[in-house]
Amino acid sequence: MALYRMKLQGDLLITASDRKFRRRTGVYPKTFAKMLEILEAAHVKKKMRGGRPNKLSVEKMLLTALEYWREYRTYFHISENCGLSESSTYKNIKWVEDVLIKDGTFSLPGRKALLVKDAEIEVILPDATETPIERPKRGKKNTTRERKNVTR
């Protein structure tokens, strides 16, 4: 996996190209730095209880999670790039999701917040849910019968 060379300088994350980084991961470098900060704090808290060290750094775990969310690649393909098993890749991505959701910094407002009349909507999400295709039911009633004299 070709990672971009990154250095933390203050609160700003410097990359080879911000546009390339955004295009690859789907988030801006500042957002990535904030996510990384949250995950590192949770990682320190998790490892205080002990345990074996992870094969991947927290930064690489976040990058694999962002790749998974951005490209919808299978765990098999991501695990091949990382050098981990599929189950370890799944556990890492799930941990990143759970920590970021639990923190609440990156969560969307709930339904009740959208129902308030004075609220300004900052994010609009299209409804891209799957809908079933309408197909005719099978059975004798729905079929059209042909005349028998034509089939001799």
Order of alpha helices (4+ residues) and beta strands (2+ residues): beta-beta-alpha-alpha-alpha-alpha-alpha-alpha
